[in-house]
Amino acid sequence: MPFTRVSYMHNQYNTEQLQQMSQVILSALVDCCDVPENDCFQVFHSHQPEQFVYDRHYLQGDRSDGLLYIQITLKSGRGVVKKTNLYKQLATALAQQVGIRIEDVFIILVETEFEDWSFGSGLAQMVKENN
């Protein structure tokens, strides 16, 4: 049940690359975080340069205007191993399959609980008492 937001600077990526990113992200979540293959909810946001602020050298260093912010909101409970495997697979696959510099893959995980989700109809589908 992850929800993924991908933010990038305007005119950095074309439609084909965005579609490839979408598939890479879903594949990594399936492989590393036990997400079902049809559980795909993603939003891509393009930002003007003045709206896209980052430090080129903080911690990892050498970021470019091709930077991607990938924020994944998902159910809590995945351990450090699954999370670090996700980071590695995502960065490597985006570099290999989409041509994104590995240094430009910035990933943020936001953990939630089942009661924090409604998939429509005003229901908390993941909470047992609603089923």
C-alpha positions as CSV (number, residue, x, y, z in Angstrom):
1,M,0.0,0.0,0.0
2,P,2.8,2.5,-0.6
3,F,2.1,5.9,-2.0
4,T,5.0,7.4,-3.9
5,R,5.7,11.0,-4.7
6,V,8.6,11.8,-7.1
7,S,9.8,15.4,-7.4
8,Y,12.2,16.7,-10.0
9,M,13.2,19.9,-11.7
10,H,11.2,20.9,-14.7
11,N,12.5,19.7,-18.1
12,Q,14.9,17.2,-16.6
13,Y,13.0,14.1,-17.6
14,N,10.7,13.1,-20.5
15,T,7.5,11.1,-20.5
16,E,9.3,7.8,-21.4
17,Q,11.8,8.3,-18.5
18,L,9.0,9.0,-16.1
19,Q,7.3,5.8,-17.1
20,Q,10.5,3.9,-16.7
21,M,11.0,5.4,-13.2
22,S,7.5,4.3,-12.3
23,Q,8.2,0.7,-13.2
24,V,11.6,0.7,-11.4
25,I,10.1,2.1,-8.2
26,L,7.3,-0.5,-8.2
27,S,9.7,-3.3,-9.0
28,A,12.0,-2.3,-6.1
29,L,9.0,-2.1,-3.7
30,V,7.8,-5.6,-4.8
31,D,11.3,-7.1,-4.6
32,C,12.5,-5.4,-1.3
33,C,9.3,-4.6,0.7
34,D,6.8,-7.4,-0.1
35,V,4.5,-5.0,-1.9
36,P,1.9,-6.7,-4.3
37,E,2.5,-6.2,-8.0
38,N,-0.7,-4.3,-8.6
39,D,-0.3,-1.9,-5.6
40,C,0.9,1.1,-7.6
41,F,-0.1,4.6,-6.5
42,Q,2.4,7.2,-7.7
43,V,2.5,11.0,-8.4
44,F,5.2,12.8,-10.3
45,H,5.8,16.5,-9.6
46,S,7.8,18.8,-11.9
47,H,9.1,22.0,-10.2
48,Q,10.5,25.2,-11.6
49,P,14.2,25.8,-10.6
50,E,13.3,28.4,-8.0
51,Q,11.0,25.9,-6.3
52,F,13.5,23.0,-6.2
53,V,16.0,23.7,-3.5
54,Y,18.9,21.4,-2.5
55,D,22.4,21.3,-1.3
56,R,24.7,19.8,-4.0
57,H,27.2,18.5,-1.4
58,Y,25.4,17.5,1.8
59,L,26.5,14.1,3.1
60,Q,26.8,12.2,-0.3
61,G,27.8,15.2,-2.4
62,D,27.9,15.9,-6.1
63,R,24.2,16.3,-6.8
64,S,23.1,17.7,-10.1
65,D,19.9,19.3,-11.5
66,G,18.8,15.8,-12.3
67,L,18.1,15.2,-8.6
68,L,15.0,13.1,-7.8
69,Y,13.3,13.3,-4.5
70,I,11.5,9.9,-4.1
71,Q,9.2,10.0,-1.0
72,I,7.5,6.7,-0.3
73,T,4.7,6.5,2.3
74,L,4.2,3.0,3.5
75,K,3.1,0.8,6.4
76,S,5.6,0.6,9.2
77,G,7.4,-2.6,10.1
78,R,10.1,-3.1,7.5
79,G,13.5,-3.5,9.1
80,V,16.8,-1.9,8.3
81,V,17.8,-4.6,5.9
82,K,14.7,-4.3,3.7
83,K,15.0,-0.5,3.7
84,T,18.7,-0.5,2.8
85,N,18.1,-3.1,0.1
86,L,15.4,-0.9,-1.3
87,Y,17.7,2.2,-1.4
88,K,20.4,0.2,-3.1
89,Q,18.1,-1.5,-5.7
90,L,16.3,1.8,-6.5
91,A,19.4,3.8,-7.0
92,T,21.1,1.1,-9.0
93,A,18.1,0.3,-11.2
94,L,17.4,4.0,-11.9
95,A,21.0,4.5,-13.0
96,Q,21.1,1.4,-15.2
97,Q,17.6,1.5,-16.7
98,V,16.8,5.3,-16.8
99,G,20.3,6.8,-16.9
100,I,19.9,8.8,-13.7
101,R,23.1,9.5,-11.8
102,I,23.2,7.3,-8.7
103,E,24.2,10.4,-6.7
104,D,20.9,12.1,-7.8
105,V,18.6,9.5,-6.2
106,F,17.3,10.9,-2.9
107,I,14.9,8.5,-1.1
108,I,12.7,9.3,1.9
109,L,10.5,6.7,3.6
110,V,7.5,7.8,5.7
111,E,6.0,5.1,7.8
112,T,2.3,4.9,8.8
113,E,-0.1,2.4,10.4
114,F,-3.2,0.7,8.8
115,E,-5.6,3.2,10.3
116,D,-3.8,6.0,8.5
117,W,-5.1,4.9,5.0
118,S,-8.4,5.2,3.2
119,F,-8.5,3.9,-0.3
120,G,-11.9,5.5,-1.1
121,S,-15.5,5.3,-0.1
122,G,-14.8,6.8,3.3
123,L,-13.5,3.5,4.6
124,A,-10.3,2.4,6.4
125,Q,-10.1,-0.8,4.3
126,M,-7.0,-2.0,6.1
127,V,-8.5,-1.9,9.5
128,K,-10.2,-5.2,10.4
129,E,-13.4,-3.7,11.9
130,N,-14.3,-2.1,8.5
131,N,-14.0,-5.4,6.6
